[in-house]
Amino acid sequence: MAIINYYQVSERIASSGQPTENDFQEIAALGYNTVINLALVTSEKAIINEGDIVTNLGLSYIHIPVLWNNPTQEQFNIFASIMQQQSTNKVWVHCALNMRVSAFLYLYNIIYLNMPKEAAEGHLSNIWKPNEVWSEFITNGLNSASRSGSVN
């Protein structure tokens, strides 16, 4: 797959940077049911009518715009809830460069799928080393889950 920072997370979850219109056709042909976009409509290479393109291909489209310098726990909670609802579907998650997504999936894999941190780290580190904002977001997310008993 030629999409920027493409990463096959599992049999049913793939992530990437911004796909093109043709890429969405390939994503649909590969049997994905849902596309989740964490990028802003103002992101570089964003497709303004992305939702229409995806839904016209028969896929569900969910947009959770996450500000690069201000990811929130509420946005992650929405993302996690959607991922739980989509647990039997093939889901493609993207943002501009797969950085937002890799951080969200890192938390999701640990908190909801009970994946060991070392295994979850593989996806994250293949894409990038989180900056201060994102490192704090990840730490706060893990601490919050730990306090609630979601993470061992």
C-alpha positions as CSV (number, residue, x, y, z in Angstrom):
1,M,0.0,0.0,0.0
2,A,1.5,3.4,-1.1
3,I,-0.4,5.6,1.5
4,I,2.0,7.6,3.6
5,N,2.9,5.9,6.9
6,Y,0.6,3.0,6.2
7,Y,0.7,0.4,9.0
8,Q,-1.3,-2.8,9.3
9,V,-2.1,-2.9,13.0
10,S,-4.1,-6.2,13.0
11,E,-6.2,-8.3,10.6
12,R,-9.1,-5.8,11.1
13,I,-7.3,-2.5,11.8
14,A,-5.1,-0.5,9.5
15,S,-3.8,3.1,9.9
16,S,-2.2,5.7,7.7
17,G,-1.6,9.3,6.9
18,Q,-4.1,11.0,4.5
19,P,-5.3,8.6,1.8
20,T,-6.2,9.9,-1.7
21,E,-9.6,9.5,-3.4
22,N,-8.2,6.4,-5.3
23,D,-6.8,5.0,-2.0
24,F,-10.3,5.1,-0.5
25,Q,-11.4,2.9,-3.5
26,E,-8.7,0.4,-2.7
27,I,-9.6,0.5,1.0
28,A,-13.2,-0.3,0.2
29,A,-12.0,-3.1,-2.2
30,L,-10.0,-4.6,0.7
31,G,-13.1,-5.0,2.7
32,Y,-12.9,-2.2,5.2
33,N,-16.2,-1.2,6.6
34,T,-15.4,2.0,8.4
35,V,-13.0,5.0,8.0
36,I,-12.2,7.1,11.0
37,N,-10.4,10.4,10.3
38,L,-8.6,12.2,13.2
39,A,-7.2,15.0,11.0
40,L,-8.7,18.5,10.6
41,V,-10.3,19.5,7.3
42,T,-7.6,22.2,7.1
43,S,-4.8,19.6,7.3
44,E,-2.4,19.6,4.4
45,K,-3.7,17.3,1.7
46,A,-7.1,16.9,3.4
47,I,-10.0,16.1,1.1
48,I,-12.8,18.5,1.8
49,N,-15.5,16.0,0.7
50,E,-13.9,13.0,2.2
51,G,-17.0,11.9,4.1
52,D,-19.0,11.9,0.8
53,I,-16.3,9.9,-1.0
54,V,-16.1,7.3,1.7
55,T,-19.9,6.9,2.2
56,N,-20.5,6.7,-1.6
57,L,-18.2,3.7,-1.6
58,G,-20.5,2.1,1.0
59,L,-18.3,2.6,4.0
60,S,-19.1,4.3,7.3
61,Y,-17.3,7.6,7.9
62,I,-16.5,9.1,11.3
63,H,-14.6,12.3,11.7
64,I,-13.1,13.2,15.1
65,P,-11.0,16.4,14.4
66,V,-8.1,16.4,16.8
67,L,-6.0,19.6,17.1
68,W,-2.4,18.7,16.8
69,N,-1.3,20.8,19.8
70,N,-4.3,19.9,22.0
71,P,-5.5,16.3,21.9
72,T,-8.1,15.7,24.6
73,Q,-9.2,12.7,26.7
74,E,-12.7,13.3,25.5
75,Q,-11.7,12.8,21.9
76,F,-9.8,9.6,22.8
77,N,-12.9,8.4,24.7
78,I,-15.1,9.0,21.7
79,F,-12.5,7.2,19.5
80,A,-12.3,4.2,21.9
81,S,-16.1,4.0,22.1
82,I,-16.3,3.9,18.3
83,M,-13.6,1.3,18.1
84,Q,-15.5,-0.9,20.6
85,Q,-18.7,-0.5,18.5
86,Q,-16.7,-1.5,15.4
87,S,-15.1,-4.5,17.1
88,T,-16.2,-7.0,14.4
89,N,-15.6,-4.6,11.4
90,K,-12.5,-3.8,9.5
91,V,-11.6,-0.3,10.4
92,W,-9.2,2.1,8.6
93,V,-8.0,5.0,10.9
94,H,-6.1,7.9,9.5
95,C,-5.0,11.5,10.1
96,A,-2.6,13.7,8.2
97,L,0.6,11.6,8.9
98,N,-0.6,8.7,11.2
99,M,0.9,10.4,14.2
100,R,-2.4,11.3,16.0
101,V,-3.7,7.8,15.1
102,S,-0.7,5.9,16.3
103,A,-0.9,7.7,19.7
104,F,-4.7,7.0,20.0
105,L,-4.2,3.3,18.9
106,Y,-1.3,2.9,21.4
107,L,-3.6,3.9,24.2
108,Y,-6.5,1.9,22.8
109,N,-4.4,-1.3,22.4
110,I,-3.2,-1.1,26.0
111,I,-6.4,0.1,27.7
112,Y,-9.0,-1.8,25.8
113,L,-7.2,-4.7,24.2
114,N,-4.9,-5.4,27.1
115,M,-1.9,-5.5,24.8
116,P,1.5,-5.3,26.6
117,K,3.0,-1.9,26.3
118,E,6.1,-3.3,24.5
119,A,3.8,-4.7,21.8
120,A,1.8,-1.5,21.5
121,E,5.0,0.5,21.3
122,G,5.8,-1.2,18.0
123,H,3.2,0.7,16.0
124,L,3.9,4.0,17.7
125,S,7.7,3.8,17.3
126,N,7.4,2.7,13.6
127,I,5.6,6.0,12.9
128,W,7.3,8.6,15.2
129,K,8.6,9.5,18.7
130,P,5.8,11.6,20.3
131,N,6.7,15.2,21.1
132,E,6.1,16.8,24.5
133,V,2.3,17.4,23.9
134,W,1.7,13.9,22.8
135,S,3.9,12.2,25.4
136,E,1.9,14.1,28.0
137,F,-1.4,13.0,26.4
138,I,-0.3,9.4,26.4
139,T,1.0,9.5,30.0
140,N,-2.2,11.2,31.2
141,G,-4.3,8.6,29.3
142,L,-2.5,5.7,30.8
143,N,-2.6,7.3,34.3
144,S,-6.3,7.9,34.0
145,A,-6.9,4.3,32.9
146,S,-4.7,3.0,35.7
147,R,-6.7,4.9,38.3
148,S,-9.9,3.6,37.0
149,G,-8.5,0.0,37.0
150,S,-8.5,-0.3,33.1
151,V,-4.7,-0.9,33.0
152,N,-2.7,-3.2,35.1
